[in-house]
């Protein structure tokens, strides 16, 4: 088979083509590795795993030739965000402080993909320690949007989005702490899933904010996202926060659903006119198909972003304390004693945005401010969760644009941290409450830029969420 003869359709179809002999896993791996080397104009990949990818592919071909069974993702070419561990491969969270670090174990989510014969071809660029909404904070340079390379791809999982959108891999893994899968999916025209907190193991995910982080897929279709979710989801004894609740294998479908959207969101002055237009068209389409769409009010809309930032930065300050120049990672050449080792290694190893969040997080946890900020933030988080749960007893889904506007220019908001933090305005609710949410393509603006629409559903009911997403995509 010519390496350029294969056209990717879906993950399931790739497996079928492999079993029918139309393609081989080795040819697929060689094709995508070659493509990533020659066509990555977007700074999406930080490193390609040539040797292990080709070794995995050869083993799959050998088993097929012997008539042995292969997994659900056989031959599927997948990239992973640079904060997800893969044993024997480098992982660095796009930070200088972890430059050269090689993982000693594999993340459970990656292990489950490998068990189903996925081929992992490389690690993908991201905002440093997953802190950012534009993928301009990587120590290895910004990622570009394949739709228009002068624009950001979204963050923090920008490399994961860019690689799939440009066809450098079939699907990818990202992590979502406040919208870091869904926002890039919106900016690049992809499907992006943030599962229920605890549904996919965080073991092997470099922590940013441990009570928010979730691993999830970037795909071209809802069906591909569902397949990857089913492979990765489920209890993991290595992660004490992973849920014991069983994962449903099949969708349970209703003929019609009830959707709610926040009137204040849709009427917001900051909404791009094409976002409002496309959202209204989707709502009209749902109503025409017999679904009910109602207006709802949410009492804590103004508290979502401040509450998220107080709590997430506090957790970041705590989690990043382990990077000290002593245990592993970068140690400054200026280190002379313990204080200078800590000070210089962290000053040189962390980028400006990570330092900003560590300092803000340390402040809200400090004596005299803990009750005023962190403790109060936790109380507000509970109010937000209770209000979300209450609304979801009345409707099946909460519907919103994924982002207020399409992708913006690289550098446009680089000097305005507050503007960048507000990029998460529609996505942080799902992370604060732990509910699952998915972004699917909603359409394009008048000048051809993608926009996404987001569905937020009941906890541990991704199957119904996939039904709703299928209605929109």
Helices and strands as residue ranges (DSSP letters): H 11-20, H 25-39, E 45-48, H 50-65, E 77-81, G 96-98, H 108-115, E 119-124, G 128-130, H 158-165, E 171-176, H 182-188, E 191-194, E 214-219, H 222-232, E 258-262, H 263-266, H 273-288, E 292-296, G 301-303, H 304-319, G 320-322, H 338-349, H 352-365, I 370-375, H 376-394, E 397-401, H 417-421, G 422-424, H 428-433, E 437-444, E 450-456, H 462-472
